[in-house]
Structures are given as C-alpha cells and as structure tokens.
Amino acid sequence: MTTDTAPTGEPKKTSRAGRNLPAAITVGVVLGGTVISTLLWAPQLWVALVALAVALATHEVVRRLREGGYAVPVIPLLIGGQAMIWLTWPYREAGALGAFGATVALCMIWRLLSGGLKAAPVNYTRDVSVTIFLAAWVPLFGAFTALLIYPHQGGYHEGAMQVFCMMLGVVASDIGGYTAGVLFGKHPMVPAISPKKSWEGFSGSLLFSIVVSVLSVHYLADRPLWVGVPLGIMLVITGTLGDLVESQVKRDLGIKDMGTLLPGHGGLMDRIDSILPSAVAAWLVLEMLA
C-alpha cells in the first residue's frame, strides 16, 4: 500500500496500482448497487442503462483514438450505437444487426466525405477499419447485454436472472483469477500485453466461474446444472480476452486508462471491457441451450 498527500495534508490511501482506494470502493459500490437495483426492481429500464453506458464508453474510446491521431467519426458512431441498443426492443437480434450494418455504411461515407468533395481523405482505410472495430467492440457487443433482458416465458424477471448469471460468472472469474494469481501465479500468460496475468490465475478463473455459473444457472435461471459448465468456460475466455484487447489498445495508444469518469477506476470502458464480449458468450449459451 502506498500513500499520496491529499490537499488537506493528510495521506490519501491508494492501491498498489496507484488508485485512490476509498474512491474506487465507493464507485464500485454505487455501480454495483445501480445494476442490482435495476435488475431486481426495474428490469424494464435495463435497456436504457445499457444505452447510457454504451454512449459514454463509445465517447471515451473515440476521444482517446482522436488523441492518438485517428480520425474516427463520433456522431454516426454515437447515433448508430444507440440504434443498435434500442432497436433490439422491437426487433431483437435483427434490430442490432441491421443497425450495425447501417452504422458501418454511414461511417464509411462520413469519413470519405470528411475532407469535402475536392479533397481525398488521408489514412482512409486505417481510420475506417478502426471505426468498424469500435462499432463492433462497444455498441454491438453492448446490444447483447440488452438482448439478455428480454423475456421468454418467465417475463422480465427471467431476463434479469440471465443478466445476473452473466455478471456473476464474470465477477467470479475476476475474483478467482486475482486470488489464484496472487497466491500461486508464476507463469505469465501474455507478459508483453498484461504482465500480471498468469496461467495459475487463469485456472483460478475457470474454477470459480464454472462453480458460480453452475449454481446461478440452476437456482436463478432455472436451467440444468450442466449448462453452467459451458457458460463458465465461455465467460472466462471472453472476459480474459476482453481485458487483454483493451490492454493492447491502451498500449498502442500509450495510455493507462480510457478515461477519468470513475474515480479510482479510470474510465467506464475500463470497467466493462470484460463484460461486453462476455454478454455475447452468455447470450449464445443461454439461447442455444435454452
């Protein structure tokens, strides 16, 4: 534990990573409480919460990419991202996919005409590729988080339990990975991208996530116990890869955090990087094995 000096002259507690620990805990409790409260008592508002998170995370990444010299069009990405989320309401998967295709087409045209009709855009292929990557990474993956909430036979309560299964599996993966990594971690997974991740930590993530997923899908989602096994495995893989992808993006851009929105945590994208691809995995497993 290290300490910094606060404006009052008193030491300010920080974690080993240089985070403001009290602020990080407070923000974590508020975020967790908001998610839990929405799912338990107002699951119909979940889509609006997802839409807000997607808009904030998209803006964070666009701003960082622009600071890094990429000409990424923010307006069509923000509008298209909202369309991907909200069109899942009446049209489910077709709405998200259709909005994604329209967003890609609009961004390609927007970037092509960004310099006017008489000037050819510079680095067009690079910028459009990054834009399409971002459109899939944040709003399209976020749409799967919205898709989990929609009711089948059990109403919105059933959808809320599916979201809980996904969230609990991701949290269990993080806890298991951190615990096993601290206690037993000796063999790095990808030291060039994330030096702190170890194979021992990955094993701990698998164990914790599978156990929690088996219990949650049975007792919360009323599914057979065995469904939790592929769910837990998929959540560990996608959650770990999601974290590594964001780490590599930040490494490419030479930054520590995507933003400063959440004191003690960084940006919103720094908190949902593992959740976004995990929502895709959870939707696939829970829909295919319904």
C-alpha positions in Angstrom: 0.0 0.0 0.0 1.3 3.4 -0.9 0.1 6.9 0.1 -0.2 10.2 -1.6 -0.7 13.5 0.1 -4.2 14.9 -0.1 -4.9 18.6 -0.5 -5.6 18.8 3.3 -2.1 17.5 4.1 -3.3 14.1 5.2 -2.1 10.9 3.4 -4.5 9.7 0.7 -4.8 5.9 0.5 -4.0 4.3 -2.8 -3.7 0.8 -4.0 -0.5 -0.8 -5.4 -1.6 0.3 -8.9 -1.8 3.9 -7.7 -5.5 4.0 -7.4 -7.5 6.0 -4.9 -8.7 3.1 -2.9 -11.6 4.7 -1.0 -12.9 6.3 -4.2 -12.6 3.0 -6.0 -14.6 1.2 -3.4 -17.3 3.9 -3.3 -17.7 4.0 -7.1 -17.7 0.2 -7.2 -20.5 0.0 -4.6 -22.5 2.7 -6.4 -22.2 0.9 -9.8 -23.0 -2.5 -8.4 -25.9 -1.1 -6.5 -27.3 0.6 -9.6 -27.1 -2.6 -11.6 -28.6 -4.9 -8.9 -31.4 -2.4 -8.1 -32.3 -2.0 -11.8 -32.4 -5.8 -12.4 -34.4 -6.6 -9.3 -36.9 -3.8 -9.2 -37.0 -2.1 -12.6 -35.7 -4.6 -15.3 -37.6 -2.7 -18.0 -35.1 0.1 -17.5 -32.1 -2.1 -18.2 -32.0 -1.2 -21.9 -31.9 2.5 -21.0 -29.0 1.8 -18.6 -27.1 -0.2 -21.3 -27.7 2.6 -23.8 -26.3 5.2 -21.5 -23.2 3.0 -20.7 -22.6 2.3 -24.4 -22.8 6.0 -25.3 -20.3 7.0 -22.5 -17.9 4.2 -23.3 -18.0 4.9 -27.1 -17.3 8.6 -26.5 -14.4 7.7 -24.2 -12.7 5.5 -26.8 -13.4 7.9 -29.7 -11.7 10.7 -27.7 -8.7 8.6 -27.0 -8.4 7.4 -30.6 -8.6 11.0 -31.8 -5.8 12.0 -29.3 -3.8 9.2 -30.9 -4.2 10.6 -34.4 -7.2 8.5 -35.7 -10.0 10.3 -37.5 -12.9 8.4 -36.0 -16.4 9.9 -36.7 -18.1 10.4 -33.3 -21.6 11.5 -34.4 -22.5 8.4 -36.6 -20.9 6.1 -34.0 -23.0 7.6 -31.2 -26.2 7.6 -33.2 -25.6 4.2 -34.6 -24.7 2.8 -31.2 -28.0 4.0 -29.8 -29.8 2.4 -32.7 -28.1 -0.9 -32.1 -29.3 -0.9 -28.5 -32.8 0.5 -28.9 -33.8 -1.5 -32.0 -33.3 -4.7 -30.0 -36.5 -3.8 -28.2 -38.9 -4.3 -31.1 -36.7 -6.4 -33.4 -34.3 -8.3 -31.1 -31.2 -9.6 -32.9 -32.3 -8.3 -36.3 -32.5 -4.8 -35.0 -29.0 -4.9 -33.6 -27.5 -6.4 -36.8 -29.4 -4.1 -39.1 -28.3 -1.0 -37.1 -24.7 -2.2 -37.1 -24.7 -2.6 -40.9 -26.2 0.9 -41.3 -23.7 2.4 -38.9 -20.8 0.9 -40.7 -22.1 2.2 -44.1 -22.7 5.7 -42.6 -19.2 5.8 -41.0 -17.6 4.8 -44.3 -19.4 7.6 -46.2 -18.8 10.1 -43.4 -15.1 9.5 -43.3 -14.9 9.5 -47.1 -16.5 13.0 -47.3 -14.8 14.4 -44.2 -12.5 16.5 -46.3 -15.1 17.7 -48.7 -15.8 16.7 -52.3 -12.5 18.1 -53.7 -10.0 16.6 -51.2 -9.3 12.9 -50.8 -9.2 11.7 -47.2 -5.8 10.7 -45.7 -5.4 7.3 -44.0 -9.0 6.4 -45.0 -8.5 2.6 -44.8 -6.9 2.8 -41.4 -9.5 5.1 -39.9 -12.4 3.2 -41.3 -11.0 -0.1 -40.0 -10.6 1.3 -36.5 -14.1 2.8 -36.7 -15.7 -0.6 -37.6 -13.7 -2.3 -34.9 -15.1 0.2 -32.4 -18.6 -0.2 -33.7 -18.5 -3.9 -33.0 -16.4 -3.7 -29.8 -18.7 -1.4 -27.8 -22.3 -0.9 -29.2 -22.8 -4.2 -31.0 -21.4 -6.2 -28.1 -23.4 -4.0 -25.8 -26.6 -4.9 -27.7 -26.1 -8.5 -26.5 -26.2 -7.2 -22.9 -29.6 -5.7 -23.8 -30.8 -8.9 -25.6 -30.3 -10.9 -22.4 -33.0 -9.0 -20.6 -35.9 -9.6 -22.9 -38.4 -12.1 -21.6 -39.3 -15.5 -22.9 -41.9 -17.4 -20.8 -40.9 -16.0 -17.4 -41.2 -12.3 -18.2 -38.6 -9.7 -17.4 -37.7 -11.5 -14.2 -36.3 -14.4 -16.3 -34.3 -11.9 -18.4 -32.9 -10.2 -15.3 -31.8 -13.6 -14.0 -29.9 -14.3 -17.2 -28.1 -11.0 -16.8 -27.3 -11.9 -13.2 -25.9 -15.3 -14.4 -23.5 -13.4 -16.8 -22.5 -10.8 -14.3 -21.9 -13.4 -11.5 -19.8 -15.5 -13.8 -17.6 -12.6 -14.9 -17.2 -11.4 -11.3 -16.3 -14.9 -10.1 -13.7 -15.1 -12.9 -12.1 -11.9 -11.8 -12.0 -13.0 -8.1 -10.7 -16.4 -8.9 -8.1 -15.1 -11.3 -6.9 -12.5 -8.8 -6.8 -14.8 -5.8 -5.0 -17.7 -7.7 -2.7 -15.2 -9.4 -1.6 -13.6 -6.1 -1.2 -16.9 -4.3 0.2 -19.2 -7.0 1.0 -17.1 -10.0 4.4 -17.9 -11.5 3.9 -18.4 -15.2 2.8 -15.3 -17.2 0.2 -15.8 -19.9 1.0 -12.9 -22.2 3.7 -10.8 -20.5 4.0 -8.5 -23.5 0.4 -7.3 -23.1 -0.6 -7.9 -19.5 2.4 -8.8 -17.3 0.2 -9.6 -14.2 -1.9 -12.3 -15.8 -0.7 -15.8 -15.2 -1.8 -19.3 -16.1 -2.4 -20.1 -12.5 -4.7 -17.1 -12.3 -6.5 -18.3 -15.5 -7.0 -21.7 -13.8 -8.5 -20.0 -10.8 -10.8 -18.0 -13.0 -12.0 -21.2 -14.6 -12.7 -22.9 -11.3 -14.5 -20.0 -9.7 -16.5 -19.1 -12.8 -17.7 -22.6 -13.5 -18.8 -23.3 -9.9 -20.7 -20.0 -9.7 -22.2 -20.4 -13.2 -23.4 -23.9 -12.4 -25.1 -22.7 -9.3 -26.5 -19.5 -10.8 -28.0 -21.0 -14.0 -29.7 -23.6 -11.8 -31.0 -21.5 -8.9 -31.5 -18.2 -10.7 -32.3 -19.1 -14.3 -33.9 -22.5 -13.7 -31.7 -24.3 -16.1 -30.0 -27.7 -15.8 -26.8 -27.6 -13.8 -24.6 -28.7 -16.7 -25.5 -25.6 -18.7 -23.3 -23.7 -16.2 -20.2 -25.6 -17.3 -20.0 -24.2 -20.9 -21.3 -20.8 -19.7 -18.5 -20.6 -17.1 -15.8 -21.6 -19.6 -17.0 -19.2 -22.2 -17.2 -16.3 -19.7 -13.6 -16.9 -18.6 -12.4 -17.0 -22.2 -14.3 -13.9 -23.4 -13.7 -12.0 -20.2 -10.0 -12.6 -20.3 -9.7 -11.8 -24.0 -11.8 -8.6 -23.5 -9.4 -7.4 -20.8 -6.4 -8.2 -23.0 -7.9 -6.5 -26.0 -8.4 -3.3 -24.1 -4.9 -3.5 -22.6 -3.4 -3.8 -26.0 -5.5 -0.9 -27.4 -4.3 1.3 -24.5 -0.7 0.0 -25.0 -1.0 1.1 -28.7 -2.3 4.5 -27.7 0.3 4.9 -24.9 -2.3 5.5 -22.1 -3.1 4.0 -18.7 -6.9 4.5 -18.7 -9.6 5.1 -21.3 -11.0 7.9 -19.3 -11.4 9.6 -15.9 -15.2 9.3 -15.4 -14.9 6.9 -12.5 -12.6 8.0 -9.7 -10.3 5.2 -8.6 -11.2 3.1 -11.7 -10.4 5.2 -14.7 -13.0 5.3 -17.5 -16.2 3.4 -17.8 -14.7 1.3 -20.6 -12.0 0.2 -18.1 -14.8 -1.4 -16.1 -16.9 -3.0 -18.8 -14.1 -4.3 -21.1 -14.6 -7.9 -20.0 -18.4 -7.6 -19.7 -19.0 -6.6 -23.4 -17.7 -9.8 -25.1 -19.0 -11.9 -22.2 -22.5 -10.7 -22.9 -22.2 -12.2 -26.4 -21.0 -15.5 -24.9 -23.8 -15.6 -22.3 -26.4 -14.9 -24.9 -25.2 -17.6 -27.2 -25.0 -20.3 -24.5 -28.3 -19.4 -22.8 -30.2 -19.1 -26.1 -28.7 -22.2 -27.7 -29.1 -24.3 -24.6 -32.5 -22.9 -23.6 
